[in-house]
Amino acid sequence: MAWFPETVQIGRLGLVHDEWTVVLSHLQLERRPGAPLALSIDRIEGPTGIMPFWASLRLVPGAKGWRLDGVVASGKGELVLRFSGAGHRGELDRATAAIEPLRFEPGALQPVRFWPRIGEMVRDVQGTIDLSLDWQRGPPESADLVFEIAGLTFDTDYGRVERIDGTIRLDRLWPPRTATPQRLRIEGLNLGRLVERLEIEALAIEGIMDAALEFSFTEAGRLYIEQSLLEARGPGVIRYRPAQPPPLLASQGANVDLLIAALADFRYDAATATVKGFVDGDNSVALQLQGANPELYEGHPIELNLSLEAPILDLVGAGREVLDLPVRLRRAVQELGR
């Protein structure tokens, strides 16, 4: 490649794929004898207000293959991604990547700094997020993608989520697969705000719930919920007053009338729910409530047990989009190329 100059500079370069456009500014490529091939990009601009980044990478060719090392970071270093790779010819055989831990604090670093549209979804974020990847070409393909969350707390239109802790680990990227069940703990779900946003007919709830979630991605990449537990943090109220009992409750037999009467104004002292099944299919749901309805049995304490087999996503959707938050996120992603 003697014909190739030692230094190439490009002031501005636009990359378009389908509706996605990325603009690279001030590229410099250096190829000097005995030295790695070096590329630097002063500014990488994505669509729809995503924070600009800069990048630097070094490519070392060899007789048995090549090695690549680099970094992509925001201008002030809010987000730093370091990566490396190795391969032969035009194929990547192994890749590693890691971000420096993101530490969010109100009044300091917030996700909105990276992408303004996120500010419409989560606010006053605090906590730490860490991400790393170690991938190797197969067969068999091996991957170790680790996503760690510590003390993540934020406000949404559904109320404040007080804390999320856990680690998600994939051993294959696509379709995603987990070698063992993954666990997340979510604290402080505001049931009242959540039900309001879901617009579930005739239902109102007051109370706070914590969740211990166990899930896995199967061989086909489907998300499966293990025996996950949702538990009320303390007393609350359920008011469910449908015009007529929904068909879903028909499986409760003769207890339907009693159940509906109790839930018209049920003051619970304890409430738990277990969920199991594929997210995109039928789920097994067991609900247990302990408390009383002041207008039923002279307010004496009773226990209600409800077991359902149903597609939960269809239920909470009630014929609508399942949740407004993912809908807004999807719309924001769709607007990236505009």
N, C-alpha and C positions, 0 to 999 in steps of 0.2 A: 504493500500500500504506500509505496514511495510517492505516488501522485497525491496522496491525501495530505493537506496542510497540517502543520503541527498544532495550530490553533484555529478554531472556527467559532465565530460569534454570530448570534442571531438575536435581533432586537425584540422580535415578537413572533410567536407561533401559536396558531389556534388549532386545537384538536377537536374534531366533531365525530361523535358516534351516536347514531340514531338522533335523539333529541338532546343529548348531553354535549355540552361545549366546555372545554377547559382551555384557558389562555395562559401560555408560558411566556414570561418576559425575561429578557437579558440572559439568554443561554450562552454558555461558553464550554466548548469541548476541546480538551487538550490531549494530544497524542505525541509523546516525546519518547525517543529511543530509550529502552531500559526502564521506563517508568509506566505505572498503570495508566489506563485510559481514564481520564477524569472529566466528569460532567458537573457543572453547577448551574442552578436555575435560581435567579434572584427572587422571582415571584411566580406563584402558581395560583391562578384565580379560578375558582369554581363558580357555578351558577347560583343564583338566588341568595346572594349575601353570605355564602360560606366563607369563613375566615381565609384570607390569603396565606400561603405557605411558601417556604423556600426549600430547596433540596440540594444535596450534594452526594455524589456517588463515585466510586472508583471500581473499575473493572480490570481484573488481572487475568489475561489470557495465558494459557499454558498448553504444553503438548498433550496432556491428558484431560484437559477441560479448562474451565474458567471459574473465577470466584468474583463475587460482587459484594461490596459493602457500601452502606450509605445511611443517610439520615434525612428525614423530612420533618420540618418543624415550623411552627408559627413564628411570626416576626419577633415577638417578645418572649418566645420560649414557653408559652402557656401549654402547648402540646408538642411533645418531642417523640418521634417514632424512629427507632434504629432498626435496621434490617440487614440481613446478609443472605447470600445465596450461592449455590455452586451447581455446576452442570457441565454438559458437554454438547458441542455443536449448538443447536438452537433450543435445546431442551433444559428445563430446570429440574434438577435432581433433588435438591434439598433447599429449604428456606427457613430462616428464623426471623422473628420480629418481636419487638417489645416496645411498649410505650413507657415513658417515665410516669410513675403514679400520678394520677390527676387528683388533686386535693381541692374540693369545692368548699367555699365558705361564703355566707352572706356578706355582701359588701366587698368581696374580693373576687376570686375566680368563680364564674358561673357558666353553665353550658351555653347560655345565650351568646357568650363571647365567641363561640365557635360557629354558631348558626342562629341567627335571630329568630327563626321560626320556632326553635325549641322554647324560647321564652314565652310563647303562647300556650305551652303545654305544661311545663314545670317551672316553678319559681322558688326562690330562697333555698337553693340546694346546698346541702353540706354533706360531707362524707368523702370517701376515697374510692377510686376505680382504678384497677390495674388490669393489663391485658398482655398476654404473651403467646407466641405461636412457635412451634417446632414441627415442621412438615417434611416428609420424605416420600419421594415417588415410589410406587409399588411396581409390580405386585409383591406383597400386598401393600397398599398405601398405608402409611402411618402418620398420625397427626396428634399433636398435643396442644390444643387451644385452651388456654386457661383464662377465665374472666372472673376476677375477684372483686367483690363488693363489700365494703366495710362501713357501717354506720351511715348509709345513704338515707338522707331525709330531705323531703321537699313538699311543696304545696302544689296541688292541682285543682281543677274545677270540681273534683270529687271530694275535696277536703285535703287534710295534711296526712301524708304517709310519714310516720315518725321514724321508721328505721327499717332498712333492708340490709341483711348480712348474708353472705354465702359465697360459694365458689361454683362456677359452671365449668365443666371440663369436657371437651369433645375429643374423641380419638379418631374421628374422621370428619372432614370438613363438608363434603357434599356427596350424597345427602347426609345431613348431620347425623352423628351417632355418638352415643355415650356408652362407655364400657360399664359403668355402674350408675345407679340412681344418683341424681344431683339434688342438692338440698339448698333451699333458700328460706330465710325467716323474714316475714314482713310484719311489722308492728304498726298499730294505729290506723287501721282502715276505718274511715268514717262511713258507716253503713247508710246513714241518712242521706248524705250527699251523693253517694254512689247510686242509691235507688232513685233519687231524683233525676240524675243524669240519664239513667237507663229508661226512665219513664215506663216502669212496669205498672200496668193498670191496677188500680185499687190497692196498691201496696205502699206503706210508709213504715220506716224503721228508725228507731233512735238507738244509738249504741256504737261502741268501738270494738273492733275485732282484730285479733292477731292471727297470723297464718303460718303454719310450718308446712312448706311445700316440698314434696319429693316428686321428681319427674325424670324422664329419660327420653332420648330419641332412639327409636327402634332402627332395625336394619334398613327399613324402607324410608327412614327419615321422618316418620310420624311422631308427634309429641304425645307421650303417654304419661298421665298423671298417676303416680303411685298412691298409696294410702295417705293422702294429705289431710291435715287437720286444720280446721278453722274454729277458733274459740273466742267467745265474747270475753272482753276484759272485765266486765262487771255488769250490773243490771242494765236493762233497756226495755224498749217497748216495740211491739209489732202490732200494726193495725192493717189487717187484710180484709177488705169488704167488697168482694166481687159481686156483680149483679147475679151471677150464677156460678156454681163451682166449675172450674175448668176441667176438661176431659182428663187432664193429666192426673187429677186427684181421684179419678174413678177407681183406681187400683187400691185405694184405701178402704173400699167396701163401705160397711155400715158406719164406719167412724168418720165419714166425710162431713156429715152435718155437725157432729161434735167438734171436729177440727176447725171448720169454718167459724162456728160460734165462738170457740176459744180464741181464735186469731183475730177476731173483730177488735179486741182491745187486750192483748196479752202482755202482761208486765212480767218479763222473764228475769229470773235471778241468775240463771246459767243457760248458756246456749252453745252447742257444738255442732259442727257439720263435718262429715268426712266425704271426700270425693275421690273417685277412682275411675279411670277409663281414658280412652283416646280423646284428645281435645276436639278433633274433627268428627267424632262419632258419639255413640251413646255413652253416658256416664252413669255410674252408680253413686247415688247421693243418699246419705243417711243423716237426718236432722233430728237432734234431741233438744227439747226445750223443757226447762223446769221453771215454774212460776204460777201465775194465777191471772184470771180475768175477774175483775170486781163484780161483773154482772152474771157470772157463771158459778154454780155451786156455792153461792154466798161468799165468793172470793177465796175458797179453800185452795191450797196449793195442789197443782196437778202436774203430771209429766206428759208431754206430747212427743211421740216418736213417728217420724215420717220417713219412708224409704221410697226412692224413685229410681227408675231407669229411664233416662231421657237424654236427648242431645242438649247439653247445657247451653252451648253457644246460641242455638236457635231459641231457647227459652228466654234468655236474658235479652236477646235481640228483639223479641216480640214483633217480628216482622220488619224490624228496622236494621240498620247497620248495627253490629254487635256493640261497639263502644265508640263514643265520639272521639276519644283520644287517639286510638289507632287510625280512625278515619282521617283525622286532621293530619296525622303524621304521614299517611299514605298520600294525601293530597299535596302535602309539602314536597314529598319526594317526586311526585309527578310533575311538579312545577320546576324542578331543577333544570330541565332543559329549555325552559321558556325564556 
